[in-house]
């Protein structure tokens, strides 16, 4: 377990550094690390090294949060974290696309709230996925998901255009938040048989 929660934590002290997090921080625990958390209001406005998690296959919990004051660039490669269950990359300044999680067969919880992510929401096809938070980004397209056990989906406060897609395959969906987008239409019966959804918020 590695936990960094000091409010003044910045990253490495070299002002000319290229990244806010380098992969050498895991040199002594690459194969055994299963929990990594860093949270600070003073994290540098630098990218995370793209391959920082390429040799940490047993991480199940990953949390990086700068409270929108640092941490830029694309989401690093997560494809080799075969045991990843919970991902929290919330309130940073991350850019680029949302990953598809194609190689993360145990992914359960994804929170990418309040970044600068853009492009289309990928058609994530993971039976393990239950919670997906993508709200407050710059995403512009959504064509549905193939994650039949999803319980909660937040995609509100983006720039998504076009029709609200067919979500009738998400039969276990309970909470759906899609307000504050640029949707222009609705596909009939797109939420059937998701009739047990307890909260649908759209305006």
N, C-alpha and C positions, 0 to 999 in steps of 0.2 A: 504494500500500500504506500503510495506517495501522495501527500496532501500538502498543498501550499495555499494558505488563506490569509497571509499577512497583507494588510491594506496597502502597504508601501512596496510590495513586491513588484519589480519592474521586469525582470529577465536578467540576462547576463549583463555585467557592468560595462562592457565595452561599448561606447557610444557609437562606434562604427559597425556594430554587428549587423548581419543581414537578416536574422530571424529573432523572433521573440522567444521561441523554444527550439533548441537543437536536440538531435537524437542522442547525443552523448550523455544526456541526463539519465538515460536508462542503462548505462554501461554495466552496472553491477546487478541488474535485476531484469534483464530483457525477457527471459523465459518464465520467470516466476511472477512478474507484476500482474495483478488482477484489478487494481483500483487506482485511478489517477485523477486527482482533483486539484485545480488551480483556480483561484478567484481573487481578483485584486482590481481596484480602481486605477492602478498606476501601471498596468501592463503596457509595454511599448506598442506603438503603432507600427508593428512589423508583422510579416507573415510568419506562420508556423512552418518549419521545415517540411516540405512535402512528404518525405518518406520517414518521418519521425516514428510512425507506428508500424512500419513494415516488418520489424523484427520483435514485435510484442504481441504474439498471437493469443495470449491468455488474458488480456484485459477484458473484463466484463463490464466495467463501469468507467466511463470517460467524461470528465466535466472540465470545461474551460470557459471562464466568464470574465469579461473585463468591464462590465456595466457600460458598454458602448463607448469606452474611452481608449481602446487599443485593440490589438489582434486583428490584422488585416489579411487580405489575400484569400486564395481559395481554401476550401476545406481539404486538409491533408488526406492522403491515401488511407482508406480504412479497410481496404479489401483483404488484407492479411490478418485482420483481427477476427479470427473465426469464432471466438467466444463472446464477442461483443453483445451485450444485452441492453445496456442503458447508455444513451449518448446525449450529453447536454453541451451544446456549443451555443448557448444563448447569450444575447446581449453583447455581441462583439461587432466588428465591422467587416465580417467575412463577405467575400464577393464570389461571383461565379455560380455554377449550377448546384442544385441539390443532388447528392449522390443517389444511385439506384439501390444500394445495399444488396446487390446481386450475390455477393459472396459472404454476406453476414446472415447466415441461416438461423441465428438465434436472436436476432434483433427484436426487442420487445418495446422499447420506449425511445423515441427520437424527439428532441426538443431543439429546434433551430430558430427559435423566436428572436425577433428583433436583430436582424443582420442586414446586409445589402445583397442578398442572394438574388439571382436573376434567371431568366429563361423559363422553360417549361418545367412543371412538376413532373418527374418521371413516373412511369407506371410501375410502382413498386409492387413486387410480387413475392411477398414473404408471409407465410402462414403464421409466423411467430409474432408479427407486428400487431400491437394493441393500441398504441398511442402515437400520434403524429402531429407535431406542432410546428407549423411553418408560417405563422402569422407575423405581420409587420416585417415584410421583406419587399422585394421589387419583382416578384414572380409575375409572369404575364400570360401563362397558358396552363390549362389543366384538363386532361383527357380521361380522368378516372384512375382507379387503383385496382390492383388484383390481390389485395390482402384481405381475405374473407373474414378474419377474426378481429379486424379493426374495431375498436370501441369508441375512439374519440379522434376527430379530425378538425384541426383549426387551420384554415387558410385565409382568414379574414385579413383585411388591411394589406392587400397586395395590389397589383395592377392587372388582374386576370381578365381577359376578354373572351368573347364568344359565349356559347351556350353553357349552362350548368350541365355537366355530363351525366351520363347514366351511372348511378351509384347503387342500383338495385342489387348488385352482387354483394354489397357490404351488409349482409343480413344481420350482423351483430352490432351495427353502428348505434351508439347511444347519444353522442353529442356531435353536432355538425355546425361549425361556425364559418360562414362564407361572406359575411357582410363587408362593405367597403371595398368592393372590387369593381370591375367594369363589365360584368356579365350583361349580355344583351338578350338572352333567351333561356328557355327552360325546356328540356326534353320531357315529354309526357311520361308519367310513371317512373321517372328516374330514381325515385326514392322507394319504390315498391320492389321487394317486400320489406324494406327497412321501416316498417310501420311502428316499431317499438322505440324509435329514436325519441328520446325524451327532450332534446333541445335542438331546434333548427333555427339559426339566426341568420337572416338575410334581409337586406334592405337596399 
